[in-house]
Amino acid sequence: MNSFLSTTTSRQMACEIYAGSGNNRTNSTEESILFEIEADTCLEGAKPFGDITERSAFDKEEHEILFMLGSVFKIVDILSDEQEKLWTVKLKLSSEGVGNYKNAYLNYSKALELELQKPLLHKYNLGNIFTGLGHVLKQQGQFDRALSQYVNVLKLDLGEEGQHGILLGAAYLNIGGIHYDQGNYELALENMFECLGIQLRQLPENHPDVARTLNYIALAQQSAGECELALTNYRRALSIQLACNLKHPETAITYNSIGMVYVKGFKNCTEAMVNYEKALKIYENAAFPSNHPALIPLLTNIGQVHRLREDYELAMSYYNRALHSQLENASNHAHAAVIYSNIALIYDEGYQNYPETLINYSKAAEISRLSMPEDRPDFAKILLNMGNLYTRMLEYEMALTNYRNALSIELIHSLDRPDTAALCNRIGAIYGHGLKNYRKALIDFEKALTIHLFKCPITGPSSPRTK
């Protein structure tokens, strides 16, 4: 699941209100589906879930059980009840968080083959299969192949009505997500806004799905440096969530995101902490355990605020709490790299302990290699920080290696970004001030100047000129 999953222990309520079974179904062209979930409270490795009846914004009669985002379920059986006019899908909570991608891909491929053999193509079924293939490929970091599967959904010419519209909007959002992961924020936003447009035409403007899409849009705008727009859309999402369920964990995620914008975009640690504390309060009221995965990014961000305030001891305590939880839940997850990078900054800025700084950056780099494609901008930032550290340690060859590797990633995403110019400038400084190779230094300084003045493309990292 890519979001929190709200369920109920009341089968009658699930059937009559949510599944629309029997005579409650108003549209004869749609099918009623009930998901029955078997969840073992002692299952190790599974995402957590809990009874939040006492804290739920819904009536206590609903007996709400909330499953953590990222939960994985196995399909046990699919049954049809002609009397109730209801399909029942039996699911079982699984601990296989990373999934068996090879088997998943093979099964989706077989499903696609069988679907294409039918005399009449069912566009909705095909769309779901293409989406499933895209998700499997994306989880393995095969972004271009995943993108082609999501684009296949668009080629089905689904239209915007009913379930077809939901699938079409999801396809645009998935395409936007791929472009975001590749650092192409302009294309990411273009597709995310397509999704939002479909949702606003087909759903009430205060629908939770609209809030979720606004959050994705705001995140892309924030990454693109458009912090004012990002803050506006985070607030739009928050207003919807507060009207629907102000105590829901997704509301806490939005508060956390708003705090991040205040830090990164406006350097306003005070407003950031106000929002972080609101998020933390929601989690505490929901009785989340101290090692709950949802708390990890929030604890990391609170640690960052204390680091920026130069309260290094308090910052380290939050980073260590976040790291402890992350290692318990998924030690090689990309966010573990983020935490190690932040701990490195504490040792660097706060204690000037270069050996410990290097150890933590090295851990961050290793986890990044395992958890994400090596051409990700996040990985380039780790390499840049390692290059800066080696420069201060006067290890110029190592600094140069890391700067060049970071530059090779930057060149994949854009030839004229300010970060690209800054890296060329740093490489030039290493050649000039460190290695006393003024000819090579001049080459890279000229590249940096060209980008700043004309935003002209450059061909790649430094190489010796031949006469």
C-alpha positions, 0 to 999 in steps of 0.5 A: 500500500502506498498510503495508510489503510483504514479498515473496520472489524465490522463486516456489516459496515464494510459491506453496506457502506463501503463495498455497496453490496446487494441492493445498496449498489446504485450502479449496475455496471460496477462490482462490489468488492469486500477485502477480508484481511487476516493479520497476525499480531505476532508476525515479525517483519510486517508493517505495524497496524493497530486498533485506533477506535478510541482515537478515530475521528469516525464513530466508535461503532466503526472499530477502525483498524489502521495499517501502516503505509507500505503494508504488503498483503498476499492474495489468498483467495477470490470468491463470489457471492451471488446472493449478496452480489459481492466479490470477496478478496481474502488477503493476508498481511505479509512480512515480505516488505521488499517483495519477490520482484522476479516472481511478481514481474513474471506473474504480471507478464503472464496476466498480460499475455492472457488478457491480450488473448481475449477476443475483447480487450478489457481496458481497465484490466490492462491498465491495472496490469501495466500499472503493476508492471510499472510498480515492480520495475520502479521498486528495482530502480528500472525507471525508464522501463517503469515509465514505459509501462505507465505510458502504456496506460495512457495509450489505452484511451481510457477516458475520465469517467468512473474507475477509468478516470481513477486509473488514468489519474493514477497513471499520470501521477505515477509518470510524474513520480518517475520523473521526480525520482530522475530529478526532472521536476518540470516533467514531474509537475506537468504530469502531476497537474494532469492527475490533479485536473482529472481528480478535480473534475471527477471528485469533490474538491475536498476528497482525500485523494486530492490532498494526496496529489497536492502533497506530491505536487508540493514536494516536486515544487519544493525540490525544484526550489519553488518553496512559495508554491510548495507551501501553498499546496501543502496548506491546501492539502492540509486544509482538506485533511483537517476537514476530513480527519485532523488526527489522521497520520497522513495529516502528520505527514503534511505537517512534517512536509510544511516544516521541511519547507520552512527550513529549506526554503525560508530558514525559519526554524521556529515555524518548522518546529511548530509544524513538527510538534503538531505532527509529533502530537498526532503520532503520540495521540495515535499511540504509535510505538517509539520505533514506528517507521512513520516517526523516522523522517520526523525525528530526522527533521527535528534533529536537523532543526537542532543542528541548524541551531547548533545544539549538537547534543540534542540534534544527535539524540534525535538522529540516533533515535531515528537511526535506531528505528530505521535499522530496526525496520529496514537497515538498507532503506534510502532514509538510513543514508539520509540519517548517516549524512546528517550525523556526519554533518554533526561530527563535521560542523559540531565536533570537527571530527573528520574520521567519524565524519568520513565513517558516516558519509561512507555508510551513507554512500554504501546504503545509497548504492544499495537502495537507489540508482547511482545516478540519483541527485541525492547520491551526488550530494553525498559525493559532494559532501565527501569531496568537501571533507577530503578537501579540508583534510588536504587529500586532494586526489580523493576530493577530486575523485568524489567531485568528478563522480558527483559531476557525472551524475549532475551531467545526466540530469542537466548541463546548465544547473547551478550545482553543475557550475559549482562542481566545476568550480570546486574541481578547478579549485582542487587543480589550482590550489591543491594540485597546482595544475593551473592549466586544468584548473583554468579549463574547469573555471571556464566551464563554471563561468560559461554555465553562469553567464550563458547556461551553455552545455558542457561536454563532461568532466575535465580531461587533459588537452592535447596540443 
